[in-house]
Amino acid sequence: MDKKKKYASLLKQAKALIDDRVGDVANTANISALLMQELPQHWIGFYFVRGTELVLGPFQGPVACTLIQKGKGVCGSSWESGSTIVVDNVHEFEGHIACSPYSNSEIVIPCFRNGEVWAVLDIDSSEFSAFDEIDSEYLQKLVALL
């Protein structure tokens, strides 16, 4: 199955999983698990905005950084800019926060609610250049469901 069809299927599954009655922790936990099941990567998870920091939320993969300052690393930079960031080689990203030595590329998508970033979706790959415009487009659609 090509990438766009896989994402279209994933979006349908996500719509069925997301439930406004259960809150962000349950919904992001299920979305993290769904992404790992359908598009496995080294690490997939969410960080929630709390004051001036991002706090680790539900994730799939090895242990992770628990607090990230606004503007720091790829996640903090995505939060600060309010834009998706794709990094082909994290070792060349100035200020990259190395939570895992096995992470080589990354995509971070801000999650908006009422015009404000409330969380970011972070996906790390052990492969270099693992993410492209298709990933960016469909993952933005996915987080918009939340």
HUCOR-V137846 format. One record per backbone hydrogen bond with DSSP energy under -0.5 kcal/mol. CO is the residue of the C=O (numbers start at 0). NH is the residue of the N-H. If there is no record, write none. Layout:
CO_NH ; CO_NH
This chain:
1_5 ; 2_6 ; 3_7 ; 4_8 ; 5_9 ; 6_10 ; 7_11 ; 8_12 ; 9_13 ; 10_14 ; 11_15 ; 12_16 ; 13_17 ; 18_21 ; 18_22 ; 22_26 ; 23_27 ; 24_28 ; 25_29 ; 26_30 ; 27_31 ; 28_32 ; 29_33 ; 30_34 ; 31_35 ; 32_36 ; 33_37 ; 34_38 ; 41_61 ; 42_123 ; 43_59 ; 44_121 ; 45_56 ; 46_119 ; 47_54 ; 49_52 ; 51_69 ; 52_49 ; 53_67 ; 54_47 ; 57_45 ; 59_43 ; 65_55 ; 67_53 ; 68_71 ; 71_75 ; 72_76 ; 73_77 ; 74_78 ; 75_70 ; 75_79 ; 76_80 ; 77_81 ; 77_82 ; 84_107 ; 85_87 ; 86_105 ; 87_128 ; 88_91 ; 89_92 ; 91_93 ; 92_95 ; 94_72 ; 95_97 ; 96_98 ; 99_102 ; 103_89 ; 104_124 ; 105_86 ; 106_122 ; 107_84 ; 108_120 ; 109_111 ; 110_117 ; 110_118 ; 112_115 ; 115_112 ; 117_48 ; 118_110 ; 119_46 ; 119_121 ; 120_108 ; 121_44 ; 122_106 ; 123_41 ; 123_42 ; 124_103 ; 124_104 ; 126_129 ; 131_135 ; 132_136 ; 133_137 ; 134_138 ; 135_139 ; 136_140 ; 137_141 ; 138_142 ; 139_143 ; 140_144 ; 141_144 ; 142_145
